[in-house]
């Protein structure tokens, strides 16, 4: 999935950012110092609210996570991540 070159560029411009591809998951992962801070993927339809959407999962402060989810319908708890510390943003939405 390279439909979002602007997002790839933005994430890679973070100081020390590196990108890899996890083939088993079909995820592009973004890390700083070996720690994941973002992942871009397109879950299959079987994954309920996430399925069929292109999304970016981002590490997020738990308090901010709840505020963002309450404010935007296209921000959900992190797909396949710790739901308190990660959010997923639908890239095919209006945000």
N, C-alpha and C positions, 0 to 999 in steps of 0.2 A: 504494500500500500504506500504509494508515494503521491497521493492526491493532495497532500497538504504540505508543499515545500516551505511555505511561510512558517508553519509550526516547527518543522524540522530545523530550519534556520534559527528560529527563536530559541529553541531548547539547546541547540549546540552552541549558541552564543553565551550561555551561562559559563562563568569562569570555571575551567577544569572539566567541562562536560565531555563525556564520551558516549558513543552510541554503539549498540550491537543489536543483533537479531537473534531472538530465541526461537529456533525453528520448530521445536515441539509445541510451542504456544502460539506461533505466528505473531509474535510481539516484537516491536521495535522498542528497545529499552534504553533509557537515558540515565547515566550515572555520573556522580561526582565523587571522586575518591573511593570508587568501588561501591558506593551506596546509591540505590535506585531512588530517583526523584520523579520520574515520569515514565509512562509506557503508552504506546499507541497501538491499537488493535481494532479488529472488526469481529466481534463475537458472532457465532452462528445463531440462528433463530431460536434454537433450543434454550438459550440463556435468557429467557423471559424478557424483562424490561430492557436488557442490554442488547439482546439479539437483533441483528440486522442493522445496527448502527455502527458507524465509525466513531471511535471515542479515544480520548486521552485521559489516562488516570494520573492524578497528581497528588503528591504528598501534601497534606494540609493540616494546619493546627485544628484539633478537634472542635474548638468553639467556632472557628471560622467555617468549618465544614458544615455544621448545622445551619448556620446563618445563610450560607450560599445555597444549600439544598432547599431551604424555606423560601428563598428569594427567586430561584430559577427552576422551572420544571425540567430543564435539560441538564441539570446537575444532580447526580445520584450518588449514593454510597459507592465506594470504590469497587469496581468489578474485580473479583478474585483477589481482593486485598483486604486489609484490616479496615472495616467499615468506619471506624472512629477516626482514623488517621489518613484516610485516602478518599478522594472524590473522583468520579468519572464524569467527564463532560462530553455530551454528544456533539460531535463535530459537524454533523449534518443538520443541526438545528439553527436557531436564530441568535445564538450567543456570539 
